[in-house]
């Protein structure tokens, strides 16, 4: 009975603590550049999340980019935008690498003219693809994929939240995704080959390229951003791994490269009864970025204690919205705080 009472009190204190969080920067709008929703009926729930964030956390959440392929007329870019009160734009997407083999520059131009904001190309670790019986493209620099990147480069289409590998943690905490660091680095190196071959290709890499789960990875991410000026990264689904990093190192990285980093979560379709919980999860990511407090949990993952980064206001402005407006076609004309 005593244990039960303790758990109830702890749960109350924990949730009360998060309900008391109010952003220090209500004037800064937020844009999530990495969500996955293709069902127009679920879109209004994001507006409910926006309303909840404003009323409970004083957060002005202004815009979302959905990365799903929108193929049905009812789920066109216009219908998605209308359902979101003008606060959502769409990418077009391929989640199986071989589907991009026949995309011409004219195809990319057509997609741009239809109102799509960019091209989401998912290249997860090949063993995940092979499980689905796809052709054996093991590396993203496979010559068969050259046409995908060449035609995207030629048409000037932005590759949005390009997914490369899966996370690989430090020794003793290899995470559940890629246990083999040799395989992990092979994926990263093959992606670098793509950037070498296509220097004009503008890429926003998903999940910080997964180079965010240990300090040595962050050092390599510094190298990548220094070497390739058209490379950018989003923060989607990374917050839960910050406990693995030296906080000062991660903070220094965020500050120095704030003009190359975009905010994202990897959120999906939200049900009506999930709105409050999603708003709470968003607030945890803001608390991690904006304060120096210990934050219990993030948007995804286990509820580990994560030390907040307490980033300067000008850094938060870049990450939250300025970089997205600068990099995403159509966003500047559609965006409103």
C-alpha positions in Angstrom: 0.0 0.0 0.0 2.8 2.4 0.9 4.5 1.7 -2.5 1.3 2.4 -4.3 0.8 5.7 -2.5 4.5 6.6 -3.2 4.0 5.9 -6.9 0.8 7.9 -7.1 2.5 10.9 -5.4 5.5 10.6 -7.6 3.4 10.5 -10.7 1.4 13.5 -9.5 4.6 15.5 -8.7 6.2 14.5 -12.0 3.3 15.6 -14.2 2.7 18.7 -12.1 6.3 19.7 -12.7 5.9 19.4 -16.4 2.6 21.2 -16.4 4.4 24.1 -14.8 6.9 24.4 -17.6 6.4 27.6 -19.6 8.7 28.5 -22.4 11.0 31.5 -21.8 10.4 32.4 -25.4 6.7 32.6 -26.3 7.6 35.0 -29.2 9.6 32.3 -31.0 7.4 30.2 -33.4 8.2 26.5 -33.8 8.2 24.4 -37.0 8.4 20.6 -36.9 10.1 19.6 -40.2 9.8 15.8 -39.6 6.4 14.3 -39.0 4.6 11.4 -40.8 0.9 11.8 -41.5 -0.9 11.0 -44.7 -4.5 10.7 -43.5 -6.2 14.1 -43.8 -8.7 13.1 -41.1 -5.8 13.0 -38.5 -4.4 16.5 -39.4 -6.8 18.6 -37.2 -5.4 16.8 -34.1 -2.1 18.7 -34.8 -4.0 22.0 -34.5 -5.4 20.7 -31.2 -1.8 20.0 -30.1 -1.0 23.6 -31.1 -3.8 24.9 -29.0 -2.8 22.8 -26.0 0.9 23.9 -26.3 -0.2 27.5 -26.4 -2.6 27.3 -23.4 -0.5 25.0 -21.1 3.1 25.8 -22.1 2.9 29.3 -23.7 4.5 27.8 -26.8 3.7 29.2 -30.3 3.8 26.1 -32.5 3.3 27.4 -36.0 3.9 24.8 -38.7 4.6 21.2 -39.6 6.1 19.4 -42.6 4.7 15.9 -43.3 7.0 13.5 -45.1 4.5 11.0 -46.3 3.6 10.2 -49.9 0.3 11.8 -50.5 -1.2 9.9 -53.4 -4.9 10.1 -53.0 -6.7 13.2 -54.3 -8.4 13.7 -50.9 -4.9 13.8 -49.3 -3.5 16.3 -51.8 -1.1 19.0 -50.6 -4.0 21.5 -50.7 -6.3 19.3 -48.7 -3.7 18.6 -46.1 -3.0 22.4 -45.8 -6.7 23.2 -45.5 -7.2 20.6 -42.8 -4.3 22.1 -40.9 -5.6 25.7 -41.2 -2.7 26.5 -43.5 -0.1 25.2 -41.1 1.1 22.1 -42.8 3.0 21.4 -46.1 3.7 18.0 -47.7 6.7 16.2 -49.2 6.5 13.4 -51.7 8.3 10.3 -50.6 9.8 6.9 -51.4 10.3 4.4 -48.6 11.8 1.7 -50.7 15.1 2.7 -52.4 14.4 1.0 -55.8 11.2 3.2 -56.3 13.4 6.2 -57.0 15.3 4.6 -59.9 13.0 5.9 -62.6 12.5 9.4 -61.3 13.6 11.9 -64.0 14.3 15.6 -63.5 11.0 16.3 -65.2 9.2 14.1 -62.6 10.8 16.1 -59.8 9.8 19.4 -61.5 6.2 18.1 -61.8 6.1 17.3 -58.1 7.3 20.7 -57.2 4.6 22.3 -59.5 2.0 20.2 -57.7 2.8 22.0 -54.4 5.1 19.4 -52.8 7.8 21.0 -50.7 10.5 18.4 -51.4 11.5 14.8 -51.7 11.7 12.4 -48.8 14.0 9.4 -49.6 14.2 6.7 -47.0 17.3 4.6 -47.1 17.3 2.6 -43.9 19.8 -0.1 -43.1 19.7 -2.6 -45.9 18.7 -5.5 -43.7 15.4 -3.8 -43.0 14.8 -3.4 -46.7 15.8 -7.0 -47.5 13.3 -8.3 -45.0 10.7 -6.9 -47.3 12.1 -8.8 -50.3 13.4 -5.7 -52.1 16.3 -5.7 -54.5 19.7 -5.9 -52.7 20.8 -2.3 -52.6 23.0 -2.4 -49.6 24.6 1.1 -49.7 23.2 4.5 -50.6 26.1 5.1 -53.0 25.1 2.1 -55.1 25.6 3.1 -58.7 22.0 2.1 -59.5 20.9 5.1 -57.3 23.0 7.7 -59.1 20.1 8.8 -61.2 18.0 9.5 -58.1 20.5 12.0 -56.8 21.6 13.4 -60.2 18.0 14.2 -61.2 17.2 15.7 -57.8 20.3 17.8 -58.1 19.5 18.9 -61.6 15.9 19.9 -60.7 17.0 21.7 -57.6 14.6 19.6 -55.4 15.5 19.5 -51.7 15.9 16.1 -50.2 14.0 16.3 -46.9 14.9 14.3 -43.8 17.0 11.8 -45.8 17.2 8.7 -43.6 20.6 6.9 -43.8 21.4 4.5 -41.0 20.0 3.5 -37.6 21.5 4.6 -34.2 24.7 2.9 -32.8 25.6 3.8 -29.3 28.9 3.8 -27.4 30.6 0.6 -26.1 28.4 -0.9 -23.4 25.3 0.7 -24.7 25.0 -0.2 -28.3 21.2 0.4 -28.3 18.8 -1.9 -30.1 19.3 -0.8 -33.6 22.7 -1.4 -35.0 25.0 -3.5 -32.8 27.8 -3.5 -35.3 29.8 -0.2 -35.4 31.6 -1.3 -38.5 28.3 -1.7 -40.4 27.1 1.7 -39.0 30.2 3.5 -40.2 29.9 1.8 -43.6 26.5 3.4 -44.0 27.8 6.9 -43.0 30.8 6.6 -45.4 28.6 5.6 -48.3 26.4 8.6 -47.7 29.5 10.8 -47.8 30.3 9.4 -51.2 26.9 10.6 -52.4 27.7 14.1 -51.2 31.1 14.0 -53.0 29.5 12.9 -56.2 26.6 15.4 -56.0 28.0 18.6 -54.5 25.1 20.8 -55.5 22.5 18.5 -53.9 20.8 20.1 -51.0 20.2 17.5 -48.3 18.5 17.7 -44.9 19.6 14.5 -43.2 17.2 12.9 -40.7 18.1 12.3 -37.1 21.4 14.2 -37.2 22.6 11.3 -39.5 22.4 9.3 -36.2 25.8 10.9 -35.4 24.5 12.0 -32.0 24.8 9.0 -29.7 28.3 9.5 -28.5 30.9 12.3 -28.4 33.1 10.8 -31.1 30.1 10.7 -33.5 29.4 14.4 -32.8 33.0 15.1 -33.7 32.5 13.4 -37.0 29.2 15.3 -37.6 31.3 18.5 -37.1 33.5 17.2 -39.9 30.6 16.5 -42.2 29.0 19.9 -41.8 32.4 21.6 -42.3 33.1 19.6 -45.4 29.7 19.7 -47.2 28.0 23.2 -47.2 24.8 21.8 -48.7 24.3 19.4 -45.8 21.8 20.1 -43.0 20.4 18.0 -40.2 17.1 17.6 -38.3 16.8 16.7 -34.6 13.9 14.2 -35.1 13.9 11.3 -32.6 17.4 12.2 -31.2 16.5 13.9 -27.9 16.2 10.5 -26.0 19.9 9.8 -26.7 21.4 13.0 -25.3 22.0 11.3 -22.0 24.8 9.4 -23.8 26.7 12.7 -24.7 28.8 15.1 -22.7 26.3 18.0 -22.3 28.9 20.7 -22.8 30.1 19.1 -26.1 26.5 18.7 -27.4 25.7 22.3 -26.4 28.8 23.6 -28.1 27.9 21.7 -31.2 24.3 23.1 -31.3 25.6 26.6 -30.8 28.3 26.5 -33.5 26.1 24.9 -36.1 22.8 26.4 -35.3 22.4 27.6 -38.9 22.5 24.0 -40.1 20.1 22.4 -37.6 16.3 22.1 -37.8 13.8 21.1 -35.2 11.8 17.8 -35.8 10.3 15.0 -33.8 9.3 12.1 -36.1 5.8 12.3 -34.8 3.1 10.3 -36.6 -0.7 10.3 -36.9 -2.2 11.6 -33.6 -5.5 10.2 -32.2 -7.9 12.6 -30.5 -7.1 11.0 -27.1 -3.4 11.5 -27.6 -3.4 15.3 -28.0 -2.5 16.1 -24.3 0.3 13.5 -24.2 1.8 14.6 -27.5 1.8 18.2 -26.3 3.6 17.1 -23.1 6.2 15.2 -25.2 6.8 18.3 -27.3 7.2 20.4 -24.2 9.9 18.0 -22.9 12.0 18.7 -26.1 11.6 22.4 -25.6 12.6 22.1 -22.0 15.8 20.1 -23.0 16.7 22.8 -25.5 15.8 25.9 -23.5 16.7 25.1 -19.9 19.6 23.6 -17.9 17.2 21.5 -15.9 17.2 17.7 -15.6 14.3 16.6 -17.9 12.8 13.2 -17.3 12.3 11.7 -20.8 12.0 13.2 -24.3 9.6 12.9 -27.3 10.5 9.2 -27.8 12.3 6.5 -25.8 12.6 5.6 -22.2 12.2 8.2 -19.5 15.9 8.7 -18.8 17.1 11.9 -17.1 18.5 14.3 -19.7 20.4 17.5 -18.8 19.0 20.5 -20.5 21.2 22.4 -23.0 20.1 26.0 -22.1 20.7 27.2 -25.6 20.9 31.0 -26.4 17.8 32.6 -27.9 19.4 33.3 -31.3 20.4 29.6 -31.5 16.8 28.5 -30.7 15.4 30.9 -33.3 17.6 29.3 -36.0 16.7 25.7 -34.9 13.0 26.3 -34.3 12.1 28.2 -37.4 14.5 30.4 -39.3 16.5 27.7 -40.9 13.3 26.0 -42.2 12.0 29.2 -43.7 15.3 29.7 -45.4 15.7 26.2 -46.8 12.2 24.9 -47.6 10.6 26.1 -50.9 7.1 27.4 -50.5 7.4 27.7 -46.7 8.2 31.4 -46.6 5.1 32.3 -48.5 2.9 29.9 -46.5 4.3 30.5 -43.0 2.6 32.6 -40.4 3.5 32.8 -36.7 
